[in-house]
Amino acid sequence: MKVVLQRSKEANVKVNDKIVGKIDHGFVLLVGFTHGDTTDACDWLSDKIVNLRIFEDENEKMNHSLLDKGGSILSISQFTLYGDCRKGRRPNFMDAAKPDEAERLYDYFNQSLREKGVHVETGIFGAMMDVSLVNDGPVTLMLER
C-alpha cells in the first residue's frame, strides 16, 4: 500500500465537471494498493496519517497532527502509484491490485480514517477525476506499508 500525502489549504475532486468531494484544510491522499495488501496495512497507515505531526506550532515547528488541527482528508484512489516505468515508454501496472480488491481496501481505509475522528471526502473509485489543491508548504510525503 502506498499513499502520497499532501498538506493542503483547500482541495476538491470533480467527476464530469461536478465536485464530488471537497475539503477546506488538511490532507489530500493519493492511495494505491498492490497484491497482498491487507486491512492491517490500512489500519497502520490510517493511524500514522492522522497522527503525523506536520502542522506548525506557534514556534513554526512541525508539532501538530491533523487531529490536533481538526483537519479533513480528501482521499483519492490512485492505482498509478504502482506503475512500473523501468522498461519501455509505457508504464506497466501489473503490480497494482485488481480493481475489486483495491476498492474493498480503499473503502476500508477511508472508514478506518473516519473511525479515528477525521472527516473524509473521496472521489469516485475507478472514475476519471480532476483533483485540485492548494499545497500548504508545500509539504508532500510518501508513505508505504
N, CA, C and O atoms as a GROMACS GRO file, in nm:
protein
  580
    1MET      N    1   0.085  -0.118   0.000
    1MET     CA    2   0.000   0.000   0.000
    1MET      C    3   0.088   0.123   0.000
    1MET      O    4   0.183   0.132   0.078
    2LYS      N    5   0.056   0.216  -0.088
    2LYS     CA    6   0.129   0.342  -0.096
    2LYS      C    7   0.030   0.458  -0.082
    2LYS      O    8  -0.082   0.453  -0.131
    3VAL      N    9   0.077   0.561  -0.013
    3VAL     CA   10  -0.002   0.684  -0.001
    3VAL      C   11   0.091   0.803  -0.024
    3VAL      O   12   0.195   0.815   0.040
    4VAL      N   13   0.052   0.890  -0.117
    4VAL     CA   14   0.118   1.020  -0.131
    4VAL      C   15   0.030   1.119  -0.056
    4VAL      O   16  -0.087   1.137  -0.089
    5LEU      N   17   0.088   1.183   0.046
    5LEU     CA   18   0.016   1.276   0.132
    5LEU      C   19   0.062   1.416   0.100
    5LEU      O   20   0.182   1.445   0.098
    6GLN      N   21  -0.033   1.504   0.075
    6GLN     CA   22  -0.002   1.646   0.053
    6GLN      C   23  -0.082   1.728   0.153
    6GLN      O   24  -0.204   1.719   0.160
    7ARG      N   25  -0.010   1.810   0.230
    7ARG     CA   26  -0.078   1.902   0.321
    7ARG      C   27  -0.141   2.009   0.235
    7ARG      O   28  -0.077   2.064   0.146
    8SER      N   29  -0.268   2.039   0.261
    8SER     CA   30  -0.343   2.125   0.171
    8SER      C   31  -0.422   2.231   0.246
    8SER      O   32  -0.476   2.207   0.353
    9LYS      N   33  -0.426   2.350   0.186
    9LYS     CA   34  -0.510   2.458   0.240
    9LYS      C   35  -0.655   2.442   0.196
    9LYS      O   36  -0.747   2.481   0.267
   10GLU      N   37  -0.674   2.385   0.078
   10GLU     CA   38  -0.807   2.356   0.024
   10GLU      C   39  -0.790   2.260  -0.092
   10GLU      O   40  -0.686   2.259  -0.158
   11ALA      N   41  -0.892   2.179  -0.117
   11ALA     CA   42  -0.885   2.082  -0.225
   11ALA      C   43  -1.024   2.036  -0.264
   11ALA      O   44  -1.117   2.041  -0.185
   12ASN      N   45  -1.035   1.992  -0.389
   12ASN     CA   46  -1.159   1.931  -0.434
   12ASN      C   47  -1.131   1.832  -0.545
   12ASN      O   48  -1.024   1.833  -0.607
   13VAL      N   49  -1.228   1.746  -0.569
   13VAL     CA   50  -1.220   1.650  -0.678
   13VAL      C   51  -1.351   1.658  -0.756
   13VAL      O   52  -1.460   1.662  -0.700
   14LYS      N   53  -1.336   1.660  -0.889
   14LYS     CA   54  -1.451   1.666  -0.978
   14LYS      C   55  -1.457   1.540  -1.064
   14LYS      O   56  -1.354   1.486  -1.105
   15VAL      N   57  -1.578   1.496  -1.091
   15VAL     CA   58  -1.606   1.391  -1.188
   15VAL      C   59  -1.711   1.448  -1.282
   15VAL      O   60  -1.818   1.490  -1.239
   16ASN      N   61  -1.681   1.448  -1.412
   16ASN     CA   62  -1.771   1.506  -1.512
   16ASN      C   63  -1.808   1.650  -1.477
   16ASN      O   64  -1.925   1.689  -1.485
   17ASP      N   65  -1.708   1.728  -1.439
   17ASP     CA   66  -1.723   1.871  -1.406
   17ASP      C   67  -1.812   1.898  -1.284
   17ASP      O   68  -1.856   2.011  -1.264
   18LYS      N   69  -1.839   1.796  -1.203
   18LYS     CA   70  -1.918   1.814  -1.082
   18LYS      C   71  -1.831   1.781  -0.962
   18LYS      O   72  -1.768   1.675  -0.957
   19ILE      N   73  -1.826   1.872  -0.863
   19ILE     CA   74  -1.749   1.846  -0.741
   19ILE      C   75  -1.816   1.734  -0.663
   19ILE      O   76  -1.934   1.742  -0.628
   20VAL      N   77  -1.737   1.628  -0.636
   20VAL     CA   78  -1.789   1.514  -0.561
   20VAL      C   79  -1.724   1.503  -0.423
   20VAL      O   80  -1.770   1.426  -0.339
   21GLY      N   81  -1.618   1.579  -0.400
   21GLY     CA   82  -1.551   1.582  -0.271
   21GLY      C   83  -1.475   1.712  -0.255
   21GLY      O   84  -1.415   1.762  -0.350
   22LYS      N   85  -1.478   1.768  -0.133
   22LYS     CA   86  -1.414   1.898  -0.110
   22LYS      C   87  -1.375   1.910   0.037
   22LYS      O   88  -1.451   1.871   0.125
   23ILE      N   89  -1.255   1.966   0.063
   23ILE     CA   90  -1.212   1.996   0.200
   23ILE      C   91  -1.158   2.138   0.205
   23ILE      O   92  -1.117   2.194   0.103
   24ASP      N   93  -1.158   2.196   0.325
   24ASP     CA   94  -1.102   2.328   0.346
   24ASP      C   95  -0.954   2.321   0.380
   24ASP      O   96  -0.873   2.388   0.315
   25HIS      N   97  -0.915   2.243   0.479
   25HIS     CA   98  -0.773   2.228   0.512
   25HIS      C   99  -0.750   2.087   0.566
   25HIS      O  100  -0.837   2.027   0.629
   26GLY      N  101  -0.631   2.039   0.540
   26GLY     CA  102  -0.597   1.904   0.588
   26GLY      C  103  -0.503   1.836   0.492
   26GLY      O  104  -0.399   1.890   0.456
   27PHE      N  105  -0.540   1.714   0.451
   27PHE     CA  106  -0.455   1.634   0.364
   27PHE      C  107  -0.530   1.590   0.240
   27PHE      O  108  -0.649   1.559   0.244
   28VAL      N  109  -0.458   1.589   0.129
   28VAL     CA  110  -0.501   1.517   0.010
   28VAL      C  111  -0.418   1.390   0.007
   28VAL      O  112  -0.295   1.396   0.012
   29LEU      N  113  -0.485   1.276  -0.003
   29LEU     CA  114  -0.417   1.147  -0.007
   29LEU      C  115  -0.442   1.082  -0.142
   29LEU      O  116  -0.557   1.066  -0.184
   30LEU      N  117  -0.334   1.044  -0.209
   30LEU     CA  118  -0.342   0.959  -0.327
   30LEU      C  119  -0.310   0.819  -0.278
   30LEU      O  120  -0.201   0.796  -0.224
   31VAL      N  121  -0.402   0.725  -0.295
   31VAL     CA  122  -0.395   0.595  -0.229
   31VAL      C  123  -0.392   0.483  -0.332
   31VAL      O  124  -0.481   0.473  -0.417
   32GLY      N  125  -0.288   0.398  -0.324
   32GLY     CA  126  -0.277   0.284  -0.414
   32GLY      C  127  -0.253   0.155  -0.340
   32GLY      O  128  -0.194   0.153  -0.232
   33PHE      N  129  -0.298   0.044  -0.401
   33PHE     CA  130  -0.285  -0.088  -0.340
   33PHE      C  131  -0.216  -0.184  -0.436
   33PHE      O  132  -0.228  -0.172  -0.558
   34THR      N  133  -0.145  -0.279  -0.377
   34THR     CA  134  -0.079  -0.384  -0.454
   34THR      C  135  -0.126  -0.520  -0.404
   34THR      O  136  -0.198  -0.530  -0.305
   35HIS      N  137  -0.083  -0.624  -0.472
   35HIS     CA  138  -0.120  -0.760  -0.436
   35HIS      C  139  -0.071  -0.792  -0.294
   35HIS      O  140   0.042  -0.758  -0.258
   36GLY      N  141  -0.154  -0.854  -0.217
   36GLY     CA  142  -0.115  -0.894  -0.082
   36GLY      C  143  -0.138  -0.788   0.024
   36GLY      O  144  -0.114  -0.814   0.142
   37ASP      N  145  -0.183  -0.668  -0.014
   37ASP     CA  146  -0.214  -0.567   0.087
   37ASP      C  147  -0.330  -0.616   0.173
   37ASP      O  148  -0.416  -0.691   0.127
   38THR      N  149  -0.332  -0.572   0.298
   38THR     CA  150  -0.431  -0.620   0.394
   38THR      C  151  -0.496  -0.503   0.467
   38THR      O  152  -0.453  -0.388   0.456
   39THR      N  153  -0.601  -0.535   0.541
   39THR     CA  154  -0.665  -0.434   0.625
   39THR      C  155  -0.571  -0.390   0.736
   39THR      O  156  -0.581  -0.277   0.784
   40ASP      N  157  -0.479  -0.476   0.777
   40ASP     CA  158  -0.380  -0.436   0.878
   40ASP      C  159  -0.295  -0.319   0.827
   40ASP      O  160  -0.265  -0.226   0.902
   41ALA      N  161  -0.258  -0.324   0.700
   41ALA     CA  162  -0.182  -0.213   0.641
   41ALA      C  163  -0.266  -0.086   0.640
   41ALA      O  164  -0.215   0.023   0.668
   42CYS      N  165  -0.393  -0.100   0.609
   42CYS     CA  166  -0.484   0.016   0.610
   42CYS      C  167  -0.493   0.078   0.749
   42CYS      O  168  -0.486   0.200   0.764
   43ASP      N  169  -0.508  -0.007   0.850
   43ASP     CA  170  -0.518   0.042   0.988
   43ASP      C  171  -0.389   0.111   1.031
   43ASP      O  172  -0.392   0.217   1.094
   44TRP      N  173  -0.275   0.050   0.998
   44TRP     CA  174  -0.146   0.107   1.037
   44TRP      C  175  -0.125   0.243   0.972
   44TRP      O  176  -0.085   0.339   1.038
   45LEU      N  177  -0.154   0.252   0.841
   45LEU     CA  178  -0.134   0.380   0.771
   45LEU      C  179  -0.235   0.485   0.813
   45LEU      O  180  -0.200   0.602   0.822
   46SER      N  181  -0.358   0.446   0.838
   46SER     CA  182  -0.457   0.546   0.881
   46SER      C  183  -0.416   0.606   1.016
   46SER      O  184  -0.430   0.726   1.037
   47ASP      N  185  -0.367   0.522   1.107
   47ASP     CA  186  -0.319   0.572   1.236
   47ASP      C  187  -0.198   0.663   1.219
   47ASP      O  188  -0.190   0.768   1.282
   48LYS      N  189  -0.106   0.622   1.135
   48LYS     CA  190   0.014   0.703   1.108
   48LYS      C  191  -0.025   0.840   1.051
   48LYS      O  192   0.027   0.943   1.095
   49ILE      N  193  -0.116   0.840   0.956
   49ILE     CA  194  -0.154   0.964   0.886
   49ILE      C  195  -0.221   1.064   0.980
   49ILE      O  196  -0.182   1.181   0.982
   50VAL      N  197  -0.320   1.020   1.056
   50VAL     CA  198  -0.393   1.117   1.140
   50VAL      C  199  -0.307   1.169   1.254
   50VAL      O  200  -0.338   1.274   1.312
   51ASN      N  201  -0.200   1.098   1.289
   51ASN     CA  202  -0.114   1.139   1.399
   51ASN      C  203   0.020   1.199   1.356
   51ASN      O  204   0.099   1.240   1.442
   52LEU      N  205   0.047   1.206   1.226
   52LEU     CA  206   0.172   1.268   1.180
   52LEU      C  207   0.176   1.414   1.224
   52LEU      O  208   0.081   1.489   1.203
   53ARG      N  209   0.284   1.453   1.284
   53ARG     CA  210   0.299   1.591   1.333
   53ARG      C  211   0.367   1.674   1.224
   53ARG      O  212   0.488   1.693   1.224
   54ILE      N  213   0.284   1.725   1.131
   54ILE     CA  214   0.339   1.802   1.020
   54ILE      C  215   0.269   1.938   1.002
   54ILE      O  216   0.276   1.999   0.895
   55PHE      N  217   0.202   1.984   1.107
   55PHE     CA  218   0.148   2.119   1.110
   55PHE      C  219   0.228   2.200   1.212
   55PHE      O  220   0.264   2.148   1.317
   56GLU      N  221   0.254   2.325   1.180
   56GLU     CA  222   0.338   2.409   1.264
   56GLU      C  223   0.268   2.451   1.393
   56GLU      O  224   0.146   2.472   1.397
   57ASP      N  225   0.349   2.464   1.498
   57ASP     CA  226   0.303   2.521   1.624
   57ASP      C  227   0.336   2.671   1.623
   57ASP      O  228   0.373   2.726   1.520
   58GLU      N  229   0.321   2.736   1.739
   58GLU     CA  230   0.347   2.880   1.749
   58GLU      C  231   0.493   2.916   1.723
   58GLU      O  232   0.523   3.032   1.697
   59ASN      N  233   0.583   2.819   1.731
   59ASN     CA  234   0.726   2.843   1.704
   59ASN      C  235   0.767   2.798   1.564
   59ASN      O  236   0.886   2.788   1.534
   60GLU      N  237   0.668   2.772   1.478
   60GLU     CA  238   0.690   2.729   1.340
   60GLU      C  239   0.763   2.596   1.330
   60GLU      O  240   0.835   2.571   1.233
   61LYS      N  241   0.744   2.511   1.430
   61LYS     CA  242   0.798   2.374   1.429
   61LYS      C  243   0.683   2.279   1.398
   61LYS      O  244   0.571   2.300   1.444
   62MET      N  245   0.710   2.175   1.323
   62MET     CA  246   0.607   2.077   1.291
   62MET      C  247   0.582   1.990   1.414
   62MET      O  248   0.650   1.890   1.436
   63ASN      N  249   0.481   2.030   1.493
   63ASN     CA  250   0.449   1.961   1.617
   63ASN      C  251   0.303   1.920   1.630
   63ASN      O  252   0.266   1.853   1.727
   64HIS      N  253   0.218   1.960   1.535
   64HIS     CA  254   0.076   1.931   1.546
   64HIS      C  255   0.031   1.833   1.439
   64HIS      O  256   0.080   1.834   1.326
   65SER      N  257  -0.064   1.748   1.478
   65SER     CA  258  -0.119   1.648   1.387
   65SER      C  259  -0.248   1.699   1.322
   65SER      O  260  -0.300   1.805   1.358
   66LEU      N  261  -0.298   1.622   1.229
   66LEU     CA  262  -0.427   1.651   1.168
   66LEU      C  263  -0.536   1.651   1.274
   66LEU      O  264  -0.626   1.735   1.271
   67LEU      N  265  -0.529   1.558   1.368
   67LEU     CA  266  -0.628   1.554   1.477
   67LEU      C  267  -0.619   1.678   1.563
   67LEU      O  268  -0.721   1.734   1.603
   68ASP      N  269  -0.496   1.724   1.593
   68ASP     CA  270  -0.477   1.845   1.672
   68ASP      C  271  -0.540   1.966   1.604
   68ASP      O  272  -0.599   2.052   1.670
   69LYS      N  273  -0.527   1.972   1.472
   69LYS     CA  274  -0.573   2.089   1.395
   69LYS      C  275  -0.718   2.079   1.348
   69LYS      O  276  -0.772   2.175   1.294
   70GLY      N  277  -0.780   1.963   1.366
   70GLY     CA  278  -0.919   1.946   1.322
   70GLY      C  279  -0.932   1.948   1.171
   70GLY      O  280  -1.034   1.994   1.118
   71GLY      N  281  -0.832   1.900   1.101
   71GLY     CA  282  -0.833   1.900   0.955
   71GLY      C  283  -0.913   1.783   0.898
   71GLY      O  284  -0.952   1.691   0.969
   72SER      N  285  -0.935   1.790   0.768
   72SER     CA  286  -1.009   1.688   0.694
   72SER      C  287  -0.917   1.619   0.595
   72SER      O  288  -0.802   1.660   0.575
   73ILE      N  289  -0.968   1.515   0.533
   73ILE     CA  290  -0.892   1.440   0.432
   73ILE      C  291  -0.975   1.429   0.305
   73ILE      O  292  -1.094   1.400   0.308
   74LEU      N  293  -0.908   1.453   0.193
   74LEU     CA  294  -0.962   1.422   0.061
   74LEU      C  295  -0.883   1.302   0.011
   74LEU      O  296  -0.764   1.314  -0.020
   75SER      N  297  -0.948   1.186   0.003
   75SER     CA  298  -0.883   1.061  -0.033
   75SER      C  299  -0.918   1.024  -0.176
   75SER      O  300  -1.035   1.017  -0.213
   76ILE      N  301  -0.814   1.000  -0.257
   76ILE     CA  302  -0.831   0.971  -0.399
   76ILE      C  303  -0.766   0.836  -0.431
   76ILE      O  304  -0.648   0.816  -0.404
   77SER      N  305  -0.842   0.744  -0.488
   77SER     CA  306  -0.784   0.616  -0.531
   77SER      C  307  -0.689   0.642  -0.648
   77SER      O  308  -0.719   0.721  -0.737
   78GLN      N  309  -0.573   0.574  -0.646
   78GLN     CA  310  -0.468   0.606  -0.744
   78GLN      C  311  -0.386   0.481  -0.776
   78GLN      O  312  -0.276   0.463  -0.723
   79PHE      N  313  -0.439   0.396  -0.865
   79PHE     CA  314  -0.367   0.273  -0.899
   79PHE      C  315  -0.234   0.302  -0.968
   79PHE      O  316  -0.145   0.217  -0.966
   80THR      N  317  -0.220   0.420  -1.027
   80THR     CA  318  -0.097   0.451  -1.100
   80THR      C  319   0.024   0.465  -1.008
   80THR      O  320   0.137   0.473  -1.057
   81LEU      N  321   0.004   0.469  -0.876
   81LEU     CA  322   0.118   0.468  -0.784
   81LEU      C  323   0.200   0.340  -0.800
   81LEU      O  324   0.318   0.337  -0.764
   82TYR      N  325   0.138   0.236  -0.855
   82TYR     CA  326   0.209   0.110  -0.878
   82TYR      C  327   0.249   0.093  -1.024
   82TYR      O  328   0.269  -0.020  -1.070
   83GLY      N  329   0.260   0.203  -1.097
   83GLY     CA  330   0.310   0.196  -1.234
   83GLY      C  331   0.461   0.175  -1.235
   83GLY      O  332   0.535   0.249  -1.170
   84ASP      N  333   0.506   0.076  -1.308
   84ASP     CA  334   0.649   0.045  -1.321
   84ASP      C  335   0.698   0.103  -1.453
   84ASP      O  336   0.654   0.062  -1.560
   85CYS      N  337   0.789   0.199  -1.444
   85CYS     CA  338   0.839   0.269  -1.562
   85CYS      C  339   0.984   0.234  -1.595
   85CYS      O  340   1.048   0.304  -1.673
   86ARG      N  341   1.034   0.126  -1.538
   86ARG     CA  342   1.175   0.091  -1.559
   86ARG      C  343   1.204   0.048  -1.702
   86ARG      O  344   1.314   0.071  -1.752
   87LYS      N  345   1.109  -0.014  -1.769
   87LYS     CA  346   1.130  -0.062  -1.906
   87LYS      C  347   1.031   0.004  -1.999
   87LYS      O  348   0.916   0.029  -1.963
   88GLY      N  349   1.078   0.032  -2.119
   88GLY     CA  350   0.989   0.085  -2.221
   88GLY      C  351   0.942   0.226  -2.193
   88GLY      O  352   0.994   0.295  -2.106
   89ARG      N  353   0.842   0.266  -2.267
   89ARG     CA  354   0.788   0.402  -2.258
   89ARG      C  355   0.648   0.408  -2.199
   89ARG      O  356   0.596   0.516  -2.170
   90ARG      N  357   0.586   0.292  -2.181
   90ARG     CA  358   0.452   0.288  -2.125
   90ARG      C  359   0.458   0.218  -1.990
   90ARG      O  360   0.516   0.109  -1.980
   91PRO      N  361   0.401   0.277  -1.885
   91PRO     CA  362   0.405   0.214  -1.752
   91PRO      C  363   0.337   0.078  -1.753
   91PRO      O  364   0.239   0.055  -1.824
   92ASN      N  365   0.390  -0.012  -1.673
   92ASN     CA  366   0.332  -0.143  -1.651
   92ASN      C  367   0.260  -0.138  -1.516
   92ASN      O  368   0.320  -0.101  -1.415
   93PHE      N  369   0.135  -0.174  -1.515
   93PHE     CA  370   0.055  -0.166  -1.393
   93PHE      C  371   0.025  -0.302  -1.332
   93PHE      O  372  -0.072  -0.318  -1.257
   94MET      N  373   0.107  -0.401  -1.362
   94MET     CA  374   0.085  -0.537  -1.311
   94MET      C  375   0.097  -0.544  -1.159
   94MET      O  376   0.041  -0.635  -1.098
   95ASP      N  377   0.168  -0.450  -1.096
   95ASP     CA  378   0.181  -0.452  -0.950
   95ASP      C  379   0.061  -0.393  -0.878
   95ASP      O  380   0.048  -0.407  -0.756
   96ALA      N  381  -0.028  -0.326  -0.952
   96ALA     CA  382  -0.148  -0.271  -0.889
   96ALA      C  383  -0.247  -0.383  -0.858
   96ALA      O  384  -0.261  -0.477  -0.936
   97ALA      N  385  -0.314  -0.372  -0.744
   97ALA     CA  386  -0.415  -0.471  -0.706
   97ALA      C  387  -0.529  -0.470  -0.807
   97ALA      O  388  -0.556  -0.369  -0.872
   98LYS      N  389  -0.595  -0.582  -0.820
   98LYS     CA  390  -0.713  -0.591  -0.907
   98LYS      C  391  -0.819  -0.494  -0.854
   98LYS      O  392  -0.828  -0.472  -0.734
   99PRO      N  393  -0.900  -0.437  -0.944
   99PRO     CA  394  -0.996  -0.334  -0.902
   99PRO      C  395  -1.090  -0.375  -0.789
   99PRO      O  396  -1.115  -0.295  -0.699
  100ASP      N  397  -1.143  -0.497  -0.791
  100ASP     CA  398  -1.237  -0.534  -0.685
  100ASP      C  399  -1.170  -0.539  -0.548
  100ASP      O  400  -1.229  -0.496  -0.449
  101GLU      N  401  -1.047  -0.590  -0.542
  101GLU     CA  402  -0.973  -0.595  -0.415
  101GLU      C  403  -0.930  -0.455  -0.373
  101GLU      O  404  -0.938  -0.420  -0.255
  102ALA      N  405  -0.883  -0.376  -0.468
  102ALA     CA  406  -0.840  -0.239  -0.437
  102ALA      C  407  -0.957  -0.156  -0.385
  102ALA      O  408  -0.941  -0.080  -0.289
  103GLU      N  409  -1.073  -0.169  -0.444
  103GLU     CA  410  -1.189  -0.093  -0.398
  103GLU      C  411  -1.230  -0.134  -0.257
  103GLU      O  412  -1.264  -0.048  -0.175
  104ARG      N  413  -1.226  -0.263  -0.228
  104ARG     CA  414  -1.259  -0.311  -0.094
  104ARG      C  415  -1.163  -0.251   0.010
  104ARG      O  416  -1.206  -0.204   0.115
  105LEU      N  417  -1.033  -0.253  -0.021
  105LEU     CA  418  -0.932  -0.198   0.071
  105LEU      C  419  -0.944  -0.046   0.081
  105LEU      O  420  -0.929   0.010   0.190
  106TYR      N  421  -0.970   0.020  -0.030
  106TYR     CA  422  -0.986   0.166  -0.030
  106TYR      C  423  -1.103   0.207   0.060
  106TYR      O  424  -1.091   0.299   0.140
  107ASP      N  425  -1.215   0.139   0.046
  107ASP     CA  426  -1.331   0.168   0.132
  107ASP      C  427  -1.297   0.143   0.279
  107ASP      O  428  -1.333   0.223   0.365
  108TYR      N  429  -1.230   0.034   0.306
  108TYR     CA  430  -1.190   0.002   0.443
  108TYR      C  431  -1.097   0.109   0.499
  108TYR      O  432  -1.115   0.155   0.612
  109PHE      N  433  -0.998   0.150   0.420
  109PHE     CA  434  -0.902   0.252   0.461
  109PHE      C  435  -0.973   0.382   0.497
  109PHE      O  436  -0.945   0.442   0.601
  110ASN      N  437  -1.065   0.427   0.412
  110ASN     CA  438  -1.137   0.551   0.438
  110ASN      C  439  -1.223   0.540   0.564
  110ASN      O  440  -1.234   0.636   0.640
  111GLN      N  441  -1.284   0.424   0.585
  111GLN     CA  442  -1.362   0.404   0.707
  111GLN      C  443  -1.272   0.405   0.829
  111GLN      O  444  -1.310   0.457   0.934
  112SER      N  445  -1.153   0.347   0.817
  112SER     CA  446  -1.057   0.347   0.928
  112SER      C  447  -1.018   0.489   0.965
  112SER      O  448  -1.004   0.521   1.083
  113LEU      N  449  -1.000   0.575   0.867
  113LEU     CA  450  -0.970   0.717   0.893
  113LEU      C  451  -1.087   0.783   0.965
  113LEU      O  452  -1.068   0.857   1.062
  114ARG      N  453  -1.208   0.756   0.919
  114ARG     CA  454  -1.328   0.815   0.981
  114ARG      C  455  -1.343   0.772   1.127
  114ARG      O  456  -1.381   0.851   1.212
  115GLU      N  457  -1.312   0.646   1.153
  115GLU     CA  458  -1.324   0.594   1.289
  115GLU      C  459  -1.225   0.658   1.385
  115GLU      O  460  -1.240   0.648   1.507
  116LYS      N  461  -1.124   0.724   1.332
  116LYS     CA  462  -1.027   0.796   1.415
  116LYS      C  463  -1.069   0.942   1.436
  116LYS      O  464  -0.993   1.021   1.491
  117GLY      N  465  -1.189   0.977   1.392
  117GLY     CA  466  -1.244   1.109   1.417
  117GLY      C  467  -1.216   1.212   1.311
  117GLY      O  468  -1.227   1.332   1.337
  118VAL      N  469  -1.180   1.169   1.190
  118VAL     CA  470  -1.147   1.262   1.082
  118VAL      C  471  -1.260   1.263   0.979
  118VAL      O  472  -1.314   1.158   0.943
  119HIS      N  473  -1.294   1.383   0.932
  119HIS     CA  474  -1.389   1.395   0.822
  119HIS      C  475  -1.316   1.358   0.693
  119HIS      O  476  -1.211   1.414   0.663
  120VAL      N  477  -1.372   1.264   0.617
  120VAL     CA  478  -1.308   1.216   0.494
  120VAL      C  479  -1.403   1.235   0.377
  120VAL      O  480  -1.518   1.190   0.380
  121GLU      N  481  -1.354   1.301   0.274
  121GLU     CA  482  -1.423   1.312   0.147
  121GLU      C  483  -1.346   1.226   0.047
  121GLU      O  484  -1.226   1.204   0.063
  122THR      N  485  -1.414   1.178  -0.057
  122THR     CA  486  -1.349   1.094  -0.156
  122THR      C  487  -1.391   1.133  -0.297
  122THR      O  488  -1.487   1.207  -0.319
  123GLY      N  489  -1.314   1.080  -0.390
  123GLY     CA  490  -1.357   1.083  -0.529
  123GLY      C  491  -1.446   0.962  -0.552
  123GLY      O  492  -1.506   0.910  -0.459
  124ILE      N  493  -1.454   0.919  -0.678
  124ILE     CA  494  -1.531   0.801  -0.714
  124ILE      C  495  -1.434   0.696  -0.765
  124ILE      O  496  -1.364   0.720  -0.863
  125PHE      N  497  -1.429   0.582  -0.700
  125PHE     CA  498  -1.333   0.478  -0.734
  125PHE      C  499  -1.348   0.440  -0.882
  125PHE      O  500  -1.458   0.413  -0.930
  126GLY      N  501  -1.236   0.440  -0.952
  126GLY     CA  502  -1.233   0.398  -1.092
  126GLY      C  503  -1.273   0.505  -1.193
  126GLY      O  504  -1.261   0.483  -1.314
  127ALA      N  505  -1.320   0.619  -1.146
  127ALA     CA  506  -1.362   0.725  -1.237
  127ALA      C  507  -1.243   0.811  -1.280
  127ALA      O  508  -1.141   0.815  -1.212
  128MET      N  509  -1.259   0.878  -1.394
  128MET     CA  510  -1.163   0.981  -1.432
  128MET      C  511  -1.194   1.104  -1.346
  128MET      O  512  -1.307   1.153  -1.345
  129MET      N  513  -1.094   1.152  -1.275
  129MET     CA  514  -1.116   1.260  -1.178
  129MET      C  515  -1.021   1.376  -1.204
  129MET      O  516  -0.908   1.356  -1.248
  130ASP      N  517  -1.068   1.495  -1.177
  130ASP     CA  518  -0.986   1.616  -1.179
  130ASP      C  519  -0.968   1.659  -1.034
  130ASP      O  520  -1.064   1.697  -0.968
  131VAL      N  521  -0.844   1.654  -0.986
  131VAL     CA  522  -0.814   1.688  -0.848
  131VAL      C  523  -0.744   1.824  -0.845
  131VAL      O  524  -0.645   1.844  -0.915
  132SER      N  525  -0.796   1.915  -0.764
  132SER     CA  526  -0.736   2.047  -0.747
  132SER      C  527  -0.702   2.067  -0.601
  132SER      O  528  -0.778   2.028  -0.512
  133LEU      N  529  -0.585   2.128  -0.576
  133LEU     CA  530  -0.548   2.157  -0.438
  133LEU      C  531  -0.454   2.275  -0.433
  133LEU      O  532  -0.383   2.306  -0.528
  134VAL      N  533  -0.454   2.339  -0.317
  134VAL     CA  534  -0.353   2.437  -0.284
  134VAL      C  535  -0.264   2.369  -0.182
  134VAL      O  536  -0.303   2.350  -0.066
  135ASN      N  537  -0.143   2.331  -0.225
  135ASN     CA  538  -0.049   2.259  -0.139
  135ASN      C  539   0.005   2.357  -0.037
  135ASN      O  540   0.053   2.465  -0.072
  136ASP      N  541  -0.003   2.320   0.089
  136ASP     CA  542   0.038   2.405   0.201
  136ASP      C  543   0.181   2.374   0.239
  136ASP      O  544   0.210   2.267   0.294
  137GLY      N  545   0.271   2.465   0.211
  137GLY     CA  546   0.412   2.449   0.249
  137GLY      C  547   0.509   2.474   0.136
  137GLY      O  548   0.578   2.576   0.138
  138PRO      N  549   0.518   2.389   0.038
  138PRO     CA  550   0.447   2.263   0.022
  138PRO      C  551   0.505   2.153   0.112
  138PRO      O  552   0.626   2.145   0.135
  139VAL      N  553   0.414   2.068   0.160
  139VAL     CA  554   0.454   1.950   0.235
  139VAL      C  555   0.395   1.830   0.163
  139VAL      O  556   0.273   1.818   0.151
  140THR      N  557   0.480   1.743   0.114
  140THR     CA  558   0.440   1.621   0.044
  140THR      C  559   0.523   1.506   0.094
  140THR      O  560   0.646   1.513   0.097
  141LEU      N  561   0.457   1.397   0.135
  141LEU     CA  562   0.526   1.280   0.189
  141LEU      C  563   0.477   1.154   0.119
  141LEU      O  564   0.361   1.145   0.078
  142MET      N  565   0.567   1.057   0.105
  142MET     CA  566   0.532   0.925   0.053
  142MET      C  567   0.534   0.827   0.169
  142MET      O  568   0.635   0.814   0.238
  143LEU      N  569   0.422   0.759   0.190
  143LEU     CA  570   0.410   0.659   0.297
  143LEU      C  571   0.384   0.524   0.232
  143LEU      O  572   0.310   0.513   0.134
  144GLU      N  573   0.446   0.422   0.288
  144GLU     CA  574   0.429   0.289   0.231
  144GLU      C  575   0.427   0.186   0.341
  144GLU      O  576   0.499   0.197   0.440
  145ARG      N  577   0.345   0.085   0.322
  145ARG     CA  578   0.339  -0.026   0.419
  145ARG      C  579   0.326  -0.155   0.342
  145ARG      O  580   0.319  -0.262   0.402
   0.00000   0.00000   0.00000
